[in-house]
């Protein structure tokens, strides 16, 4: 298993930036994929960004060209740098990890709230 703890959310004005962090309880060398999802009230959870063990990144449409996902393997930490934030980015942001050799393979953090004011 793995525990994921997010931090870095908060209230920011439109156009501002935030960096989210997710610390994993185990080495991320053994995690097949890690990423960020978000869920706004009344909406489905959606992909923000994902990075695989090999380093391949995938971004959801919402964050392309504004968000950057990265990892610090020495610190077992995943980051999401969010720039040019918009009010529609307001959501609860979840850290995600997938470890295919485990059952179940999918793990989620508790979420960190991001609120963007206009």
GIVENGI-V340611 format. One line per field, one symbol per residue. ss: DSSP state (A for helix, B for strand, O for the rest). phi: phi as a letter, one per 30 degrees, with the letter a starting at -180 (. if undefined). Layout:
ss = ???
phi = ???
//
This chain:
ss = OOOBBBBOOBBBBOOOOBBBBBBBOOOAAAOOBBBBBBBOOOOOOBBBBBBBOOOOBBBOOOOOOOBBBBBBAAAOBBBBBBOOOOAAAOBBBBBBBBOOOOOOOBBBOOOBBBBBBO
phi = .bcbbcajdlcbdejdbbbcbbccdbdddccdababbbbceibddbdcabbcedjdcbcdddceibcbcabcddchbcbbdcchdbedddacccdbbbbddcbddcbbddjbdcbccc
//
